[in-house]
């Protein structure tokens, strides 16, 4: 199916495009909000500036897709393959990205606030200046490289990360031993939701 064919059917009122073959389709600027693209092949498709608000893209193949400035607010992207996808400045507010593969994806400046990123693969993803306030990153792979510098988060994620740090033993580093027991750091670490959720012990002063 070509992008033009899809849009004609969408305008005519069709919304069910389960498993559609849209490999490499040109859908730039398209309005497809609430479209059902479950399992669709959008490998290498051009979707920048597209409106996919509330769309179902569960298990869709979006490998290498161009989604710059696309609206994916509250979209269902569970298990979607977004490897190498360009999501720069995309709106993913409230999107369901549970177990999505975002490895090597460009999320620079993307709005991921309130997104469900549990179990998401974010290895080598570029998250610089991304907004992760209110996002759930439990069991995800937040990358430890320069691509995660300068992201915006909230106290929930900060406390979670600090809790993990405080549970780490750093050998031959008296500075860290002193810092990890700082009452202010410990107090913030012990506000992490993971303590109650997973019945973990608080860290001590």
Secondary structure, 3 states (H helix, E strand, C coil): CCHHHHHHHHHCCCCECCCCECCCCECCCCECCCCECCCCECCCCECCCCECCCCECCCCECCCCECCCCECCCCECCCCECCCCECCCCECCCCECCCCECCCCECCCCECCCCECCCCECCCCECCCCECCCCECCCCCCCCCHHHCCCECCHHHHHHHHHHHHCCCCCCCHHHHHHHCCHHHHHHHCCCHHHHHCCCCCCCC
